[in-house]
Amino acid sequence: MLKEPEARRRVIAEFGAGIADPDGEIDRGALASRVFRDPESLSRLESVLHPRMAARVEEMIRGYGGRVVINAAVLFRMGLDRMCDFVICVRAPLLKRLVRARRRDGLGPVAALRRVASQRGICPKSNGRAVDIYYVGNSRGLEWLEAQAARVLAQRRIEVR
């Protein structure tokens, strides 16, 4: 979404030219260091991007016409759960998430902790809506995660191809 000209313009207007590189593109590292330090900044960024992202997902779903999977870390924050028949929330222990964030994003320990802390509540116990929520663990590797997800899909009588 940060590549979209209007979204990029609004993010730069909200956070200042210091988050843009010399080509006018968003410096994701500079933006991340800013928003993951301050919950209010993260909320402001989400208020700019989430409505656009949700609209894009809705448009893609309408264009597809069949069953779809939405892979969205902040599905509930974006309100995308209202389009779901059910949700599979993937959970991992805090230490694993910290190690993964450091490895994947090259973050230091404090930055990784801030990033993980910003994800609190993204996988609620209940959402107050009619959508079923299933929880699967992501601490034993990809094969284990896939097997758990396949079990949920089988429960829902959804064939995995």
C-alpha positions as CSV (number, residue, x, y, z in Angstrom):
1,M,0.0,0.0,0.0
2,L,2.9,2.3,0.6
3,K,3.7,2.3,-3.1
4,E,0.2,3.8,-3.9
5,P,0.8,7.5,-4.7
6,E,-2.1,8.8,-2.6
7,A,-1.3,6.6,0.4
8,R,2.3,7.5,0.2
9,R,1.5,11.3,0.0
10,R,-0.8,11.0,3.1
11,V,1.8,9.0,5.1
12,I,4.5,11.6,4.3
13,A,2.1,14.4,5.2
14,E,1.3,12.7,8.5
15,F,4.9,11.8,9.5
16,G,7.1,14.2,7.6
17,A,9.5,14.1,4.7
18,G,12.1,12.4,7.0
19,I,10.4,9.0,6.3
20,A,10.9,9.3,2.6
21,D,14.1,8.3,0.7
22,P,15.6,10.6,-2.0
23,D,13.3,9.1,-4.6
24,G,10.2,10.1,-2.6
25,E,9.5,6.4,-1.7
26,I,8.7,5.5,1.9
27,D,11.7,4.4,3.8
28,R,10.0,1.5,5.6
29,G,12.8,1.2,8.2
30,A,12.5,4.9,9.1
31,L,8.7,4.6,9.3
32,A,8.8,1.4,11.3
33,S,11.3,2.8,13.9
34,R,8.9,5.7,14.3
35,V,5.6,3.9,14.6
36,F,6.7,0.9,16.6
37,R,8.1,3.3,19.3
38,D,4.9,5.1,19.8
39,P,1.4,3.5,19.9
40,E,-0.2,6.8,18.9
41,S,1.9,7.0,15.7
42,L,1.1,3.4,14.9
43,S,-2.6,4.2,15.3
44,R,-2.2,7.2,13.0
45,L,-0.5,5.1,10.3
46,E,-3.2,2.4,10.6
47,S,-5.9,5.1,10.2
48,V,-4.3,6.1,6.9
49,L,-3.5,2.7,5.5
50,H,-6.1,0.2,6.9
51,P,-9.2,1.6,5.1
52,R,-7.3,1.5,1.8
53,M,-6.0,-2.0,2.4
54,A,-9.5,-3.3,3.4
55,A,-11.0,-1.8,0.3
56,R,-8.3,-3.5,-1.8
57,V,-9.0,-6.8,-0.2
58,E,-12.8,-6.5,-0.7
59,E,-12.2,-5.6,-4.3
60,M,-9.9,-8.6,-4.8
61,I,-12.5,-10.9,-3.2
62,R,-15.3,-9.6,-5.4
63,G,-13.1,-10.1,-8.5
64,Y,-12.2,-13.7,-7.6
65,G,-15.7,-15.2,-7.1
66,G,-14.6,-18.3,-5.2
67,R,-13.3,-19.3,-1.8
68,V,-10.3,-17.1,-0.7
69,V,-7.9,-17.0,2.1
70,I,-7.0,-13.6,3.6
71,N,-3.5,-13.7,5.1
72,A,-3.5,-10.6,7.3
73,A,-1.6,-10.2,10.6
74,V,-4.0,-7.4,11.7
75,L,-7.2,-8.9,10.2
76,F,-9.4,-7.9,13.2
77,R,-7.9,-4.4,13.5
78,M,-8.7,-3.8,9.8
79,G,-12.3,-5.2,10.2
80,L,-11.6,-7.9,7.6
81,D,-13.0,-10.5,9.9
82,R,-16.5,-9.3,8.9
83,M,-15.8,-10.9,5.5
84,C,-14.7,-14.2,6.9
85,D,-16.7,-17.4,7.4
86,F,-14.0,-18.4,10.0
87,V,-10.6,-17.3,11.1
88,I,-7.5,-19.3,11.8
89,C,-5.2,-17.4,14.2
90,V,-1.6,-18.5,14.2
91,R,0.2,-18.2,17.6
92,A,3.8,-18.6,18.6
93,P,5.6,-18.2,21.9
94,L,7.0,-14.7,22.7
95,L,10.6,-15.8,22.5
96,K,10.1,-17.4,19.1
97,R,8.4,-14.3,17.8
98,L,11.2,-12.1,19.0
99,V,13.9,-14.4,17.4
100,R,11.9,-14.5,14.1
101,A,11.5,-10.7,14.1
102,R,15.2,-10.2,14.7
103,R,16.2,-12.6,12.0
104,R,13.6,-11.6,9.4
105,D,13.8,-7.9,9.8
106,G,17.3,-7.5,11.1
107,L,16.0,-5.8,14.3
108,G,17.9,-5.3,17.5
109,P,16.4,-6.8,20.7
110,V,14.6,-3.6,21.8
111,A,13.2,-2.9,18.3
112,A,12.0,-6.5,18.0
113,L,10.3,-6.3,21.4
114,R,8.5,-3.1,20.4
115,R,7.4,-4.7,17.1
116,V,6.0,-7.8,18.9
117,A,4.4,-5.7,21.6
118,S,2.5,-3.7,18.9
119,Q,0.8,-6.9,17.8
120,R,-1.0,-7.4,21.2
121,G,-4.6,-8.3,20.7
122,I,-4.4,-9.2,17.0
123,C,-5.7,-12.6,17.7
124,P,-8.6,-12.1,20.1
125,K,-10.2,-14.8,22.2
126,S,-13.6,-13.6,21.0
127,N,-14.5,-10.9,18.5
128,G,-18.1,-10.3,19.5
129,R,-19.2,-11.4,16.1
130,A,-20.5,-14.6,14.6
131,V,-17.2,-15.6,13.0
132,D,-15.6,-18.8,14.5
133,I,-11.9,-18.4,15.5
134,Y,-9.6,-21.4,15.5
135,Y,-6.1,-21.2,17.1
136,V,-3.1,-23.0,15.8
137,G,0.5,-23.0,17.1
138,N,3.5,-22.0,15.1
139,S,6.3,-23.2,17.3
140,R,7.3,-26.5,15.7
141,G,7.9,-25.5,12.1
142,L,6.0,-25.1,8.9
143,E,4.9,-28.8,8.5
144,W,3.4,-28.8,11.9
145,L,1.6,-25.5,11.2
146,E,0.3,-26.8,7.9
147,A,-1.0,-30.0,9.5
148,Q,-2.9,-28.0,12.2
149,A,-4.4,-25.7,9.5
150,A,-5.4,-28.8,7.4
151,R,-7.2,-30.2,10.5
152,V,-9.2,-27.0,10.9
153,L,-10.1,-27.0,7.2
154,A,-11.1,-30.7,7.4
155,Q,-13.4,-29.9,10.4
156,R,-15.0,-27.2,8.2
157,R,-15.3,-29.7,5.4
158,I,-13.0,-27.7,3.1
159,E,-10.9,-29.7,0.7
160,V,-7.3,-28.7,0.5
161,R,-5.8,-28.9,-3.0
